[in-house]
Each structure stands twice: as C-alpha cells, then as structure tokens.
Amino acid sequence: MAIAHDTMDEAFMIGIRDIFTDAEIIELGLVTGAFIALGRLHRAFDIAPMEDGAHGAFREEG
C-alpha cells in the first residue's frame, strides 16, 4: 500500500473481499495508513529506534 498502491487492481479487491468485509477493508486501510504516517514522522524527526525488548509485543517467547 505504501510503495505500490496502484497495483491493487480489481483482482486484488475480489480476493480481499473473499476474506474481509468492506468495513474491515476500510479499517485495514486506515490502520495501515496510520502506521505508514508514524513511520514517516519517526524518520522525518530522526526519532531513535526502540531498544531491544522495549515493547512487550517484540519480546521473544522462551
């Protein structure tokens, strides 16, 4: 979506509609767009990367 949004043709949309509702597709687009925007803000403001293990979601299960 961020790099090649123009490749999301009718065949792609038919395939994704087999899995998600229209509301879910919109939500996926909005969430994806929000993360793309946050990543660009981090890069623009030169925000330091997170330290290893700084966020629970990135912890490896041992």
CHARMM internal coordinates of N, CA and C (Angstrom, degrees):
IC EDIT
DIST 1 N 1 CA 1.4543
DIST 1 CA 1 C 1.5230
ANGL 1 N 1 CA 1 C 110.50
DIST 1 C 2 N 1.2985
ANGL 1 CA 1 C 2 N 117.89
DIHE 1 N 1 CA 1 C 2 N -38.72
DIST 2 N 2 CA 1.4561
ANGL 1 C 2 N 2 CA 120.54
DIHE 1 CA 1 C 2 N 2 CA -178.08
DIST 2 CA 2 C 1.5203
ANGL 2 N 2 CA 2 C 112.14
DIHE 1 C 2 N 2 CA 2 C -78.74
DIST 2 C 3 N 1.3168
ANGL 2 CA 2 C 3 N 116.36
DIHE 2 N 2 CA 2 C 3 N -33.03
DIST 3 N 3 CA 1.4559
ANGL 2 C 3 N 3 CA 119.85
DIHE 2 CA 2 C 3 N 3 CA -173.23
DIST 3 CA 3 C 1.5229
ANGL 3 N 3 CA 3 C 112.18
DIHE 2 C 3 N 3 CA 3 C -99.32
DIST 3 C 4 N 1.3168
ANGL 3 CA 3 C 4 N 117.37
DIHE 3 N 3 CA 3 C 4 N -43.28
DIST 4 N 4 CA 1.4671
ANGL 3 C 4 N 4 CA 120.80
DIHE 3 CA 3 C 4 N 4 CA -173.72
DIST 4 CA 4 C 1.5251
ANGL 4 N 4 CA 4 C 110.92
DIHE 3 C 4 N 4 CA 4 C -133.84
DIST 4 C 5 N 1.3243
ANGL 4 CA 4 C 5 N 115.92
DIHE 4 N 4 CA 4 C 5 N 55.56
DIST 5 N 5 CA 1.4644
ANGL 4 C 5 N 5 CA 119.56
DIHE 4 CA 4 C 5 N 5 CA -178.04
DIST 5 CA 5 C 1.5265
ANGL 5 N 5 CA 5 C 113.11
DIHE 4 C 5 N 5 CA 5 C -61.41
DIST 5 C 6 N 1.3165
ANGL 5 CA 5 C 6 N 115.92
DIHE 5 N 5 CA 5 C 6 N -24.84
DIST 6 N 6 CA 1.4610
ANGL 5 C 6 N 6 CA 119.03
DIHE 5 CA 5 C 6 N 6 CA -178.69
DIST 6 CA 6 C 1.5297
ANGL 6 N 6 CA 6 C 112.83
DIHE 5 C 6 N 6 CA 6 C -75.93
DIST 6 C 7 N 1.3330
ANGL 6 CA 6 C 7 N 117.75
DIHE 6 N 6 CA 6 C 7 N -4.19
DIST 7 N 7 CA 1.4629
ANGL 6 C 7 N 7 CA 120.86
DIHE 6 CA 6 C 7 N 7 CA 177.02
DIST 7 CA 7 C 1.5256
ANGL 7 N 7 CA 7 C 111.83
DIHE 6 C 7 N 7 CA 7 C -89.76
DIST 7 C 8 N 1.3209
ANGL 7 CA 7 C 8 N 117.59
DIHE 7 N 7 CA 7 C 8 N -1.74
DIST 8 N 8 CA 1.4653
ANGL 7 C 8 N 8 CA 121.45
DIHE 7 CA 7 C 8 N 8 CA 178.92
DIST 8 CA 8 C 1.5293
ANGL 8 N 8 CA 8 C 108.09
DIHE 7 C 8 N 8 CA 8 C -82.81
DIST 8 C 9 N 1.3381
ANGL 8 CA 8 C 9 N 114.78
DIHE 8 N 8 CA 8 C 9 N 82.44
DIST 9 N 9 CA 1.4597
ANGL 8 C 9 N 9 CA 120.92
DIHE 8 CA 8 C 9 N 9 CA -175.55
DIST 9 CA 9 C 1.5295
ANGL 9 N 9 CA 9 C 111.45
DIHE 8 C 9 N 9 CA 9 C -89.16
DIST 9 C 10 N 1.3336
ANGL 9 CA 9 C 10 N 115.48
DIHE 9 N 9 CA 9 C 10 N -172.84
DIST 10 N 10 CA 1.4680
ANGL 9 C 10 N 10 CA 120.88
DIHE 9 CA 9 C 10 N 10 CA -177.48
DIST 10 CA 10 C 1.5267
ANGL 10 N 10 CA 10 C 111.59
DIHE 9 C 10 N 10 CA 10 C -61.69
DIST 10 C 11 N 1.3337
ANGL 10 CA 10 C 11 N 117.28
DIHE 10 N 10 CA 10 C 11 N -38.10
DIST 11 N 11 CA 1.4716
ANGL 10 C 11 N 11 CA 120.39
DIHE 10 CA 10 C 11 N 11 CA 178.68
DIST 11 CA 11 C 1.5255
ANGL 11 N 11 CA 11 C 110.81
DIHE 10 C 11 N 11 CA 11 C -62.68
DIST 11 C 12 N 1.3269
ANGL 11 CA 11 C 12 N 116.65
DIHE 11 N 11 CA 11 C 12 N -40.11
DIST 12 N 12 CA 1.4627
ANGL 11 C 12 N 12 CA 120.52
DIHE 11 CA 11 C 12 N 12 CA 177.02
DIST 12 CA 12 C 1.5213
ANGL 12 N 12 CA 12 C 110.26
DIHE 11 C 12 N 12 CA 12 C -62.06
DIST 12 C 13 N 1.3259
ANGL 12 CA 12 C 13 N 116.78
DIHE 12 N 12 CA 12 C 13 N -46.16
DIST 13 N 13 CA 1.4626
ANGL 12 C 13 N 13 CA 120.62
DIHE 12 CA 12 C 13 N 13 CA -178.35
DIST 13 CA 13 C 1.5274
ANGL 13 N 13 CA 13 C 111.86
DIHE 12 C 13 N 13 CA 13 C -64.97
DIST 13 C 14 N 1.3213
ANGL 13 CA 13 C 14 N 117.94
DIHE 13 N 13 CA 13 C 14 N -36.97
DIST 14 N 14 CA 1.4673
ANGL 13 C 14 N 14 CA 120.54
DIHE 13 CA 13 C 14 N 14 CA 176.59
DIST 14 CA 14 C 1.5204
ANGL 14 N 14 CA 14 C 109.65
DIHE 13 C 14 N 14 CA 14 C -62.58
DIST 14 C 15 N 1.3273
ANGL 14 CA 14 C 15 N 116.20
DIHE 14 N 14 CA 14 C 15 N -44.71
DIST 15 N 15 CA 1.4586
ANGL 14 C 15 N 15 CA 120.36
DIHE 14 CA 14 C 15 N 15 CA 179.19
DIST 15 CA 15 C 1.5125
ANGL 15 N 15 CA 15 C 113.32
DIHE 14 C 15 N 15 CA 15 C -63.25
DIST 15 C 16 N 1.3152
ANGL 15 CA 15 C 16 N 116.57
DIHE 15 N 15 CA 15 C 16 N -41.68
DIST 16 N 16 CA 1.4696
ANGL 15 C 16 N 16 CA 119.65
DIHE 15 CA 15 C 16 N 16 CA -178.27
DIST 16 CA 16 C 1.5318
ANGL 16 N 16 CA 16 C 111.20
DIHE 15 C 16 N 16 CA 16 C -72.18
DIST 16 C 17 N 1.3288
ANGL 16 CA 16 C 17 N 116.67
DIHE 16 N 16 CA 16 C 17 N -30.16
DIST 17 N 17 CA 1.4726
ANGL 16 C 17 N 17 CA 119.85
DIHE 16 CA 16 C 17 N 17 CA 177.52
DIST 17 CA 17 C 1.5252
ANGL 17 N 17 CA 17 C 112.15
DIHE 16 C 17 N 17 CA 17 C -71.70
DIST 17 C 18 N 1.3252
ANGL 17 CA 17 C 18 N 117.03
DIHE 17 N 17 CA 17 C 18 N -17.82
DIST 18 N 18 CA 1.4655
ANGL 17 C 18 N 18 CA 120.28
DIHE 17 CA 17 C 18 N 18 CA 173.23
DIST 18 CA 18 C 1.5262
ANGL 18 N 18 CA 18 C 110.96
DIHE 17 C 18 N 18 CA 18 C -70.08
DIST 18 C 19 N 1.3159
ANGL 18 CA 18 C 19 N 116.56
DIHE 18 N 18 CA 18 C 19 N -21.61
DIST 19 N 19 CA 1.4656
ANGL 18 C 19 N 19 CA 122.06
DIHE 18 CA 18 C 19 N 19 CA -175.11
DIST 19 CA 19 C 1.5253
ANGL 19 N 19 CA 19 C 112.01
DIHE 18 C 19 N 19 CA 19 C -106.35
DIST 19 C 20 N 1.3412
ANGL 19 CA 19 C 20 N 117.00
DIHE 19 N 19 CA 19 C 20 N -41.78
DIST 20 N 20 CA 1.4626
ANGL 19 C 20 N 20 CA 122.40
DIHE 19 CA 19 C 20 N 20 CA -172.94
DIST 20 CA 20 C 1.5280
ANGL 20 N 20 CA 20 C 111.53
DIHE 19 C 20 N 20 CA 20 C -118.94
DIST 20 C 21 N 1.3294
ANGL 20 CA 20 C 21 N 115.88
DIHE 20 N 20 CA 20 C 21 N 153.27
DIST 21 N 21 CA 1.4627
ANGL 20 C 21 N 21 CA 121.32
DIHE 20 CA 20 C 21 N 21 CA 171.62
DIST 21 CA 21 C 1.5280
ANGL 21 N 21 CA 21 C 108.49
DIHE 20 C 21 N 21 CA 21 C -77.33
DIST 21 C 22 N 1.3351
ANGL 21 CA 21 C 22 N 116.78
DIHE 21 N 21 CA 21 C 22 N 166.77
DIST 22 N 22 CA 1.4662
ANGL 21 C 22 N 22 CA 119.71
DIHE 21 CA 21 C 22 N 22 CA 177.30
DIST 22 CA 22 C 1.5257
ANGL 22 N 22 CA 22 C 111.18
DIHE 21 C 22 N 22 CA 22 C -59.49
DIST 22 C 23 N 1.3284
ANGL 22 CA 22 C 23 N 117.07
DIHE 22 N 22 CA 22 C 23 N -40.81
DIST 23 N 23 CA 1.4676
ANGL 22 C 23 N 23 CA 120.48
DIHE 22 CA 22 C 23 N 23 CA 179.14
DIST 23 CA 23 C 1.5270
ANGL 23 N 23 CA 23 C 110.86
DIHE 22 C 23 N 23 CA 23 C -62.67
DIST 23 C 24 N 1.3260
ANGL 23 CA 23 C 24 N 117.33
DIHE 23 N 23 CA 23 C 24 N -39.97
DIST 24 N 24 CA 1.4659
ANGL 23 C 24 N 24 CA 120.60
DIHE 23 CA 23 C 24 N 24 CA 178.89
DIST 24 CA 24 C 1.5234
ANGL 24 N 24 CA 24 C 111.54
DIHE 23 C 24 N 24 CA 24 C -67.98
DIST 24 C 25 N 1.3281
ANGL 24 CA 24 C 25 N 117.12
DIHE 24 N 24 CA 24 C 25 N -35.85
DIST 25 N 25 CA 1.4632
ANGL 24 C 25 N 25 CA 120.70
DIHE 24 CA 24 C 25 N 25 CA 177.52
DIST 25 CA 25 C 1.5233
ANGL 25 N 25 CA 25 C 109.98
DIHE 24 C 25 N 25 CA 25 C -64.19
DIST 25 C 26 N 1.3235
ANGL 25 CA 25 C 26 N 116.89
DIHE 25 N 25 CA 25 C 26 N -42.63
DIST 26 N 26 CA 1.4655
ANGL 25 C 26 N 26 CA 120.56
DIHE 25 CA 25 C 26 N 26 CA 177.38
DIST 26 CA 26 C 1.5218
ANGL 26 N 26 CA 26 C 110.07
DIHE 25 C 26 N 26 CA 26 C -62.78
DIST 26 C 27 N 1.3309
ANGL 26 CA 26 C 27 N 116.61
DIHE 26 N 26 CA 26 C 27 N -44.48
DIST 27 N 27 CA 1.4665
ANGL 26 C 27 N 27 CA 120.19
DIHE 26 CA 26 C 27 N 27 CA 179.48
DIST 27 CA 27 C 1.5321
ANGL 27 N 27 CA 27 C 110.94
DIHE 26 C 27 N 27 CA 27 C -62.07
DIST 27 C 28 N 1.3259
ANGL 27 CA 27 C 28 N 117.06
DIHE 27 N 27 CA 27 C 28 N -42.82
DIST 28 N 28 CA 1.4655
ANGL 27 C 28 N 28 CA 120.09
DIHE 27 CA 27 C 28 N 28 CA 176.94
DIST 28 CA 28 C 1.5256
ANGL 28 N 28 CA 28 C 111.05
DIHE 27 C 28 N 28 CA 28 C -59.57
DIST 28 C 29 N 1.3209
ANGL 28 CA 28 C 29 N 116.79
DIHE 28 N 28 CA 28 C 29 N -42.16
DIST 29 N 29 CA 1.4586
ANGL 28 C 29 N 29 CA 120.61
DIHE 28 CA 28 C 29 N 29 CA 178.40
DIST 29 CA 29 C 1.5150
ANGL 29 N 29 CA 29 C 112.59
DIHE 28 C 29 N 29 CA 29 C -63.59
DIST 29 C 30 N 1.3283
ANGL 29 CA 29 C 30 N 116.34
DIHE 29 N 29 CA 29 C 30 N -42.93
DIST 30 N 30 CA 1.4647
ANGL 29 C 30 N 30 CA 120.05
DIHE 29 CA 29 C 30 N 30 CA 179.79
DIST 30 CA 30 C 1.5238
ANGL 30 N 30 CA 30 C 111.91
DIHE 29 C 30 N 30 CA 30 C -66.53
DIST 30 C 31 N 1.3226
ANGL 30 CA 30 C 31 N 116.67
DIHE 30 N 30 CA 30 C 31 N -43.28
DIST 31 N 31 CA 1.4689
ANGL 30 C 31 N 31 CA 120.21
DIHE 30 CA 30 C 31 N 31 CA 179.36
DIST 31 CA 31 C 1.5294
ANGL 31 N 31 CA 31 C 110.32
DIHE 30 C 31 N 31 CA 31 C -65.91
DIST 31 C 32 N 1.3347
ANGL 31 CA 31 C 32 N 116.28
DIHE 31 N 31 CA 31 C 32 N -43.00
DIST 32 N 32 CA 1.4602
ANGL 31 C 32 N 32 CA 119.93
DIHE 31 CA 31 C 32 N 32 CA 178.18
DIST 32 CA 32 C 1.5256
ANGL 32 N 32 CA 32 C 110.41
DIHE 31 C 32 N 32 CA 32 C -61.17
DIST 32 C 33 N 1.3274
ANGL 32 CA 32 C 33 N 116.67
DIHE 32 N 32 CA 32 C 33 N -44.94
DIST 33 N 33 CA 1.4607
ANGL 32 C 33 N 33 CA 120.67
DIHE 32 CA 32 C 33 N 33 CA 178.04
DIST 33 CA 33 C 1.5141
ANGL 33 N 33 CA 33 C 112.79
DIHE 32 C 33 N 33 CA 33 C -61.09
DIST 33 C 34 N 1.3306
ANGL 33 CA 33 C 34 N 117.00
DIHE 33 N 33 CA 33 C 34 N -38.89
DIST 34 N 34 CA 1.4642
ANGL 33 C 34 N 34 CA 120.70
DIHE 33 CA 33 C 34 N 34 CA 178.62
DIST 34 CA 34 C 1.5239
ANGL 34 N 34 CA 34 C 110.72
DIHE 33 C 34 N 34 CA 34 C -63.67
DIST 34 C 35 N 1.3305
ANGL 34 CA 34 C 35 N 116.98
DIHE 34 N 34 CA 34 C 35 N -43.28
DIST 35 N 35 CA 1.4622
ANGL 34 C 35 N 35 CA 119.63
DIHE 34 CA 34 C 35 N 35 CA 179.45
DIST 35 CA 35 C 1.5212
ANGL 35 N 35 CA 35 C 111.80
DIHE 34 C 35 N 35 CA 35 C -68.47
DIST 35 C 36 N 1.3261
ANGL 35 CA 35 C 36 N 117.40
DIHE 35 N 35 CA 35 C 36 N -36.25
DIST 36 N 36 CA 1.4599
ANGL 35 C 36 N 36 CA 120.17
DIHE 35 CA 35 C 36 N 36 CA 175.77
DIST 36 CA 36 C 1.5300
ANGL 36 N 36 CA 36 C 109.43
DIHE 35 C 36 N 36 CA 36 C -62.19
DIST 36 C 37 N 1.3313
ANGL 36 CA 36 C 37 N 116.52
DIHE 36 N 36 CA 36 C 37 N -45.11
DIST 37 N 37 CA 1.4674
ANGL 36 C 37 N 37 CA 120.92
DIHE 36 CA 36 C 37 N 37 CA 179.51
DIST 37 CA 37 C 1.5231
ANGL 37 N 37 CA 37 C 111.18
DIHE 36 C 37 N 37 CA 37 C -62.09
DIST 37 C 38 N 1.3336
ANGL 37 CA 37 C 38 N 117.36
DIHE 37 N 37 CA 37 C 38 N -43.78
DIST 38 N 38 CA 1.4660
ANGL 37 C 38 N 38 CA 120.12
DIHE 37 CA 37 C 38 N 38 CA 179.10
DIST 38 CA 38 C 1.5234
ANGL 38 N 38 CA 38 C 111.16
DIHE 37 C 38 N 38 CA 38 C -62.33
DIST 38 C 39 N 1.3216
ANGL 38 CA 38 C 39 N 116.78
DIHE 38 N 38 CA 38 C 39 N -42.13
DIST 39 N 39 CA 1.4592
ANGL 38 C 39 N 39 CA 120.01
DIHE 38 CA 38 C 39 N 39 CA 178.07
DIST 39 CA 39 C 1.5199
ANGL 39 N 39 CA 39 C 111.93
DIHE 38 C 39 N 39 CA 39 C -61.70
DIST 39 C 40 N 1.3175
ANGL 39 CA 39 C 40 N 116.64
DIHE 39 N 39 CA 39 C 40 N -39.72
DIST 40 N 40 CA 1.4695
ANGL 39 C 40 N 40 CA 119.92
DIHE 39 CA 39 C 40 N 40 CA 179.14
DIST 40 CA 40 C 1.5241
ANGL 40 N 40 CA 40 C 111.50
DIHE 39 C 40 N 40 CA 40 C -69.95
DIST 40 C 41 N 1.3330
ANGL 40 CA 40 C 41 N 116.76
DIHE 40 N 40 CA 40 C 41 N -37.02
DIST 41 N 41 CA 1.4666
ANGL 40 C 41 N 41 CA 119.47
DIHE 40 CA 40 C 41 N 41 CA 175.51
DIST 41 CA 41 C 1.5216
ANGL 41 N 41 CA 41 C 110.90
DIHE 40 C 41 N 41 CA 41 C -64.02
DIST 41 C 42 N 1.3223
ANGL 41 CA 41 C 42 N 116.77
DIHE 41 N 41 CA 41 C 42 N -43.25
DIST 42 N 42 CA 1.4689
ANGL 41 C 42 N 42 CA 120.16
DIHE 41 CA 41 C 42 N 42 CA 177.76
DIST 42 CA 42 C 1.5155
ANGL 42 N 42 CA 42 C 110.69
DIHE 41 C 42 N 42 CA 42 C -58.03
DIST 42 C 43 N 1.3208
ANGL 42 CA 42 C 43 N 116.38
DIHE 42 N 42 CA 42 C 43 N -43.78
DIST 43 N 43 CA 1.4594
ANGL 42 C 43 N 43 CA 119.83
DIHE 42 CA 42 C 43 N 43 CA -179.79
DIST 43 CA 43 C 1.5371
ANGL 43 N 43 CA 43 C 110.78
DIHE 42 C 43 N 43 CA 43 C -68.66
DIST 43 C 44 N 1.3247
ANGL 43 CA 43 C 44 N 117.47
DIHE 43 N 43 CA 43 C 44 N -42.30
DIST 44 N 44 CA 1.4653
ANGL 43 C 44 N 44 CA 121.12
DIHE 43 CA 43 C 44 N 44 CA -178.32
DIST 44 CA 44 C 1.5218
ANGL 44 N 44 CA 44 C 112.05
DIHE 43 C 44 N 44 CA 44 C -64.59
DIST 44 C 45 N 1.3424
ANGL 44 CA 44 C 45 N 116.45
DIHE 44 N 44 CA 44 C 45 N -38.29
DIST 45 N 45 CA 1.4593
ANGL 44 C 45 N 45 CA 120.52
DIHE 44 CA 44 C 45 N 45 CA -178.74
DIST 45 CA 45 C 1.5220
ANGL 45 N 45 CA 45 C 112.58
DIHE 44 C 45 N 45 CA 45 C -94.12
DIST 45 C 46 N 1.3311
ANGL 45 CA 45 C 46 N 116.64
DIHE 45 N 45 CA 45 C 46 N 6.60
DIST 46 N 46 CA 1.4605
ANGL 45 C 46 N 46 CA 122.71
DIHE 45 CA 45 C 46 N 46 CA 177.64
DIST 46 CA 46 C 1.5260
ANGL 46 N 46 CA 46 C 111.57
DIHE 45 C 46 N 46 CA 46 C 52.78
DIST 46 C 47 N 1.3239
ANGL 46 CA 46 C 47 N 114.71
DIHE 46 N 46 CA 46 C 47 N 46.52
DIST 47 N 47 CA 1.4585
ANGL 46 C 47 N 47 CA 120.31
DIHE 46 CA 46 C 47 N 47 CA 178.82
DIST 47 CA 47 C 1.5189
ANGL 47 N 47 CA 47 C 108.30
DIHE 46 C 47 N 47 CA 47 C -74.23
DIST 47 C 48 N 1.3188
ANGL 47 CA 47 C 48 N 115.55
DIHE 47 N 47 CA 47 C 48 N 134.17
DIST 48 N 48 CA 1.4636
ANGL 47 C 48 N 48 CA 121.10
DIHE 47 CA 47 C 48 N 48 CA -176.93
DIST 48 CA 48 C 1.5266
ANGL 48 N 48 CA 48 C 110.63
DIHE 47 C 48 N 48 CA 48 C -64.79
DIST 48 C 49 N 1.3304
ANGL 48 CA 48 C 49 N 116.43
DIHE 48 N 48 CA 48 C 49 N 145.02
DIST 49 N 49 CA 1.4645
ANGL 48 C 49 N 49 CA 118.67
DIHE 48 CA 48 C 49 N 49 CA 176.16
DIST 49 CA 49 C 1.5284
ANGL 49 N 49 CA 49 C 111.06
DIHE 48 C 49 N 49 CA 49 C -66.41
DIST 49 C 50 N 1.3222
ANGL 49 CA 49 C 50 N 115.67
DIHE 49 N 49 CA 49 C 50 N 155.79
DIST 50 N 50 CA 1.4594
ANGL 49 C 50 N 50 CA 120.32
DIHE 49 CA 49 C 50 N 50 CA 179.45
DIST 50 CA 50 C 1.5211
ANGL 50 N 50 CA 50 C 109.97
DIHE 49 C 50 N 50 CA 50 C -69.11
DIST 50 C 51 N 1.3251
ANGL 50 CA 50 C 51 N 115.51
DIHE 50 N 50 CA 50 C 51 N 148.01
DIST 51 N 51 CA 1.4574
ANGL 50 C 51 N 51 CA 120.14
DIHE 50 CA 50 C 51 N 51 CA 174.43
DIST 51 CA 51 C 1.5227
ANGL 51 N 51 CA 51 C 108.81
DIHE 50 C 51 N 51 CA 51 C -72.72
DIST 51 C 52 N 1.3304
ANGL 51 CA 51 C 52 N 116.43
DIHE 51 N 51 CA 51 C 52 N 155.50
DIST 52 N 52 CA 1.4587
ANGL 51 C 52 N 52 CA 120.53
DIHE 51 CA 51 C 52 N 52 CA 177.02
DIST 52 CA 52 C 1.5167
ANGL 52 N 52 CA 52 C 109.99
DIHE 51 C 52 N 52 CA 52 C -55.90
DIST 52 C 53 N 1.3234
ANGL 52 CA 52 C 53 N 116.63
DIHE 52 N 52 CA 52 C 53 N 133.43
DIST 53 N 53 CA 1.4577
ANGL 52 C 53 N 53 CA 121.46
DIHE 52 CA 52 C 53 N 53 CA 177.37
DIST 53 CA 53 C 1.5149
ANGL 53 N 53 CA 53 C 114.42
DIHE 52 C 53 N 53 CA 53 C 75.65
DIST 53 C 54 N 1.3441
ANGL 53 CA 53 C 54 N 118.24
DIHE 53 N 53 CA 53 C 54 N 10.64
DIST 54 N 54 CA 1.4606
ANGL 53 C 54 N 54 CA 120.60
DIHE 53 CA 53 C 54 N 54 CA -177.64
DIST 54 CA 54 C 1.5206
ANGL 54 N 54 CA 54 C 112.01
DIHE 53 C 54 N 54 CA 54 C -70.71
DIST 54 C 55 N 1.3004
ANGL 54 CA 54 C 55 N 116.95
DIHE 54 N 54 CA 54 C 55 N -21.87
DIST 55 N 55 CA 1.4580
ANGL 54 C 55 N 55 CA 121.08
DIHE 54 CA 54 C 55 N 55 CA -178.88
DIST 55 CA 55 C 1.5202
ANGL 55 N 55 CA 55 C 108.69
DIHE 54 C 55 N 55 CA 55 C -127.46
DIST 55 C 56 N 1.3055
ANGL 55 CA 55 C 56 N 116.69
DIHE 55 N 55 CA 55 C 56 N 132.29
DIST 56 N 56 CA 1.4572
ANGL 55 C 56 N 56 CA 122.00
DIHE 55 CA 55 C 56 N 56 CA -176.29
DIST 56 CA 56 C 1.5150
ANGL 56 N 56 CA 56 C 114.35
DIHE 55 C 56 N 56 CA 56 C -55.73
DIST 56 C 57 N 1.3299
ANGL 56 CA 56 C 57 N 117.66
DIHE 56 N 56 CA 56 C 57 N -31.60
DIST 57 N 57 CA 1.4614
ANGL 56 C 57 N 57 CA 120.54
DIHE 56 CA 56 C 57 N 57 CA -178.08
DIST 57 CA 57 C 1.5236
ANGL 57 N 57 CA 57 C 112.08
DIHE 56 C 57 N 57 CA 57 C -67.40
DIST 57 C 58 N 1.3363
ANGL 57 CA 57 C 58 N 116.91
DIHE 57 N 57 CA 57 C 58 N -19.71
DIST 58 N 58 CA 1.4556
ANGL 57 C 58 N 58 CA 120.64
DIHE 57 CA 57 C 58 N 58 CA -178.29
DIST 58 CA 58 C 1.5223
ANGL 58 N 58 CA 58 C 112.92
DIHE 57 C 58 N 58 CA 58 C -97.79
DIST 58 C 59 N 1.3205
ANGL 58 CA 58 C 59 N 117.52
DIHE 58 N 58 CA 58 C 59 N 1.02
DIST 59 N 59 CA 1.4595
ANGL 58 C 59 N 59 CA 120.53
DIHE 58 CA 58 C 59 N 59 CA 179.55
DIST 59 CA 59 C 1.5178
ANGL 59 N 59 CA 59 C 109.90
DIHE 58 C 59 N 59 CA 59 C -73.70
DIST 59 C 60 N 1.3092
ANGL 59 CA 59 C 60 N 115.03
DIHE 59 N 59 CA 59 C 60 N 135.79
DIST 60 N 60 CA 1.4623
ANGL 59 C 60 N 60 CA 119.61
DIHE 59 CA 59 C 60 N 60 CA 177.63
DIST 60 CA 60 C 1.5128
ANGL 60 N 60 CA 60 C 109.09
DIHE 59 C 60 N 60 CA 60 C -81.04
DIST 60 C 61 N 1.3156
ANGL 60 CA 60 C 61 N 114.97
DIHE 60 N 60 CA 60 C 61 N 138.79
DIST 61 N 61 CA 1.4626
ANGL 60 C 61 N 61 CA 120.01
DIHE 60 CA 60 C 61 N 61 CA 176.23
DIST 61 CA 61 C 1.5155
ANGL 61 N 61 CA 61 C 107.75
DIHE 60 C 61 N 61 CA 61 C -76.11
DIST 61 C 62 N 1.3300
ANGL 61 CA 61 C 62 N 116.85
DIHE 61 N 61 CA 61 C 62 N 133.39
DIST 62 N 62 CA 1.4603
ANGL 61 C 62 N 62 CA 118.98
DIHE 61 CA 61 C 62 N 62 CA -177.25
DIST 62 CA 62 C 1.4332
ANGL 62 N 62 CA 62 C 111.27
DIHE 61 C 62 N 62 CA 62 C -120.19
END
COOR INIT
IC SEED 1 N 1 CA 1 C
IC BUILD
